Amino acid sequence: MIPELGKYAFAVLSSYGASVALLAALVALSIWQGRRVKRELAEVEARQGKNNG
């Protein structure tokens, strides 16, 4: 099922590789930022709980 790419094989396959790498980097960055924000929010909520309690 793999099409014959001829002289464009390197360009096409490297473009696919770069796209997959960028998507993986975006997913990893999103997960990292989500965890960081969640941790910071928990810290703020804990501070507010101490001040309001």
Secondary structure as the mmCIF struct_conf table of DSSP 4:
data_model
#
loop_
_struct_conf.conf_type_id
_struct_conf.id
_struct_conf.beg_label_comp_id
_struct_conf.beg_label_asym_id
_struct_conf.beg_label_seq_id
_struct_conf.end_label_comp_id
_struct_conf.end_label_asym_id
_struct_conf.end_label_seq_id
HELX_LH_PP_P HELX_LH_PP_P1 ILE A 2 GLU A 4
HELX_RH_3T_P HELX_RH_3T_P1 GLY A 6 TYR A 8
HELX_RH_AL_P HELX_RH_AL_P1 ALA A 9 ASN A 52
#
